[in-house]
Amino acid sequence: MTSKQITKRWILKTVLAVVLVGILWTVVTTIRISAYTDEDSSRISDAAIILGAAVAGDNPSPVFRERIEHGIELYRQGTVRNLLFTGGSGDDGEHTEAEVGQKYAIAHGVDPADIRIETKSRITEENLVNSIPIGEQAGYQTYTIVSDPLHMKRAMKLAAGLGMDAVPSPTRTTAYRTWRSKFPFLARETVMYMGYTIKGWIDNPQQP
């Protein structure tokens, strides 16, 4: 066997090993995200951060409505003392996701004094990053993160990375009820979670 053939075989084995590791990592990540959907804390927090989702005019999308209603339920139970709605708008002149959430909550009996809004974010990471100074100004120290069950693992990873004292509370109902709707969401969350993990390794190479 020539040295060229040996090199080609070594490259092939290396590529195959990388592919197999990637597949295994993807499967494990998907399982961990799915398993995390059962994590639900009953801790009393200063505020629930309701992660934004799409709106249609002044109306929340089915996904966002489920998150809003879950936040309201936590508020009524006394599990959270305040609500912090997050999310900007897609087009100029439209109400932001946070504003739609605020309006919905007030219409359902939440005291306006117990609501804060963050209206600039476009993605989950921005939802949380932008919420921190608003929460600090309001005197909040502890948070309950509200989102869809399959979204919670990534949201909590981001919150932990930001040093937030946060616990999860996924919606008890979700618009993603069938596997036809769940699978694309789960696939997206798996890719995003792995992406943030790689980003963390690059930013903090000494961190396990």
Secondary structure, DSSP 8 states (H G I E B T S, - for coil): --HHHHHHHHHHHHHHHHHHHHHHHHHHHHHHHHHGGG------BSEEEE----EETTEE-HHHHHHHHHHHHHHHHTSBS-EEEE---SSTTS--HHHHHHHHHHHTT--GGGEEEE-S--SHHHHHHHHHHHHHHHT--EEEEEE-GGGHHHHHHHHHHTT-EEEEEE-SS-S--SHHHHHHHHHHHHHHHHHHHHHHHHH-TT--
